[in-house]
Amino acid sequence: MRPEKVFAIKFSSVYPLYVKKVESKGRSKEELDRVIHWLTGYSEEGLRHQI
């Protein structure tokens, strides 16, 4: 995949896939959100806005 394509993907289309993946690994959506907050610096409201 070219780097340009990665930047064109909307986070809202990838987030449900992340949720499905972490839940299949025995983790919770809340844990995923904590990691996303840590990596991106988004607040709870900011994350909801992106989704």
N, C-alpha and C positions, 0 to 999 in steps of 0.2 A: 504494500500500500504506500503510495506516495505521501510524503508529509502534508502536502496541501489538503489531501482528502481527510486526514485525521483532524485537522483544524476546522474542517467544514461540518463535522458531525456535531449535532446538537446534544448537549448533555442530557436533555430531557428524553432523548431517544435511547441513551445508553444506561441511564439510571435504573430502569426496571430490570435490565439484564444483570446489572450488578447485584440488585436485591435478590433476584432468583439464584444467582451464583452463591452469594454468601449464605443464604438460607439452606441451600443444598449441602453446604459445608458445615451446617450446624451452628451458624452464627445468626445474629439478629440484625434487623434493619437499623436499629438504634446504634449498634456497633459500627455498621457501615457509615452511618451519618457522622459518628464521632471521628472516624478516620478521614472522611471527606472534609470535615471542618478543620481538622489538623493540617491536612495537605494543602487546602485551598485558602484557608483563612475566612471562609464564608461564615456568616452568622446563621442561626436557624432560619431567620427570615430570608436571608440572601440565598440560602440553599433552596428553600421552597419556591422562591422567585425563579430560579434557574430550572427547576423541575416543571 
